[in-house]
């Protein structure tokens, strides 16, 4: 598996500098505490999920190769499949309990690599729920592999005119072998919720404004 992961690294390392430049120029995101991301060892970078581009900010924050778990439909679409394959993403069939995807992610972590996850399980398209309930995949994989969890969040508008996108990384933590997974999942949820509220406070945004900023890409198509 180690050899396979290394083979996936070269296109990622070619495209990621270009991605960082494009997003820096277009959205001018404020990225806080990126220095907490370990430079080596197995890690899980997890965040709330409001937009298709959310994963780009973790990629901007570290030079490590982050293998994001992405829905299988992206790999079935010939127009974008090349990008997700080049980025080292792991396809997930959301219609079933996809054990093969989970095994691939565990292999990356056991090889000392980095996995990116959105524990909400899908984009939060609601206009009334601040943060959706978390799936247990993150804390389960962290406990099985000894990987470090880095909670993070993204808030603000994906609008090049507003430039109020803020990304914040929180204090890393591990899930011990004897820790209850429900307790670990609740800890992760509260950490990310707290990070989001800190962002809103620093950018003088209300929760209502944050909720209204969702689904911007769909609104622009109408």
Buried (B, 14 or more C-beta within 10 A) or exposed (E): EEEEBEEBEEBBEEBBEEBBEEBEEBBEBBBBBBEBBBEEEBBBBBBBBBBEBBBBBBBBBBEBBBBBBBBBEBBEEEEEBEBBBBBBBBBBBEEEEBEEBBEBBBBBBBBBBBBBBBBBBEBBEEEEEBBBEBBBBBBBBBBBBBBBBBBBBBBBBBBEEEEBBBBBBBEBBEBEEEBEBEEBBEBBBEBBBBBBBBBBEEBEBEEEBBBBBBBBEEEEEE
